[in-house]
Amino acid sequence: MASSSSGSGLTFKLHPLVIVNISDHHTRVRAQIQHSASASAAPLAEGVGGRVFGCVIGVQRGRTVEIFNSFELLYDPLTHSLDRSFLEKKQELYKKVFPNFYILGWYSTGSEAQESDLQIHKATVEAERISVDHVAHLKPSDGGSAATQCDIPLDNSFLRQVSSLLRRLPAMESEKFQDDFLMEYNDTLLVAYLAMLTNCSSVELAFC
């Protein structure tokens, strides 16, 4: 399994199965087009059949993104569009087999990005948004997991231990530390805001 970090602070882990799937997808489609061209005695134009598209699925735990699998997408080179019904069907099937996996992004083969890729990106982002929206509306009665709120008694002894431990930590003053700290701080605030917005939306929908 390959692992790498990005400038955003995220760590990506890529399982070999994804590479095998993409390689097989590209090789198979390329061979089919070459066979069709040879059967019709027409030369294969440069760049034709050189790109295939698909989605990558997996999980994100904190700042670690782990890509486990992928599936193909049906792309029409004439209209530069995806078969949305096929995408939704594949997404639904994978959710039944891997309920904890979500669409993390999309892939394509080729030397450079093209203007038509924007339509592919919009379609996959919409599919990912639907997945996240579904999770945000899960309730315990739906068989999903939900956070429960409970009152924890105040433990002054434990708080004093935490305060003592924090005072022992060395003071760090560096530009890199400040950048990393601000990134983590902003991410924490973002998660808190998203949780608050989700909670408010759920309450609003309950009274609709």
Secondary structure, 3 states (H helix, E strand, C coil): CEEEECCCCCEEEECHHHHHHHHHHHHHHHHHHHHHHHHCCCCCCCCCCCCCEEEEEEEEECCEEEEEEEEECCEECCCCEECHHHHHHHHHHHHHHCCCCEEEEEEECCCCCCCCHHHHHHHHHHHHHHHHHHHHCCCHHHCCCCCCCCCCCCCHHHHHHHHHHHHHCCCCCCHHHHHHHHHHHHHHHHHHHHHHHHHHHHHHHHCC
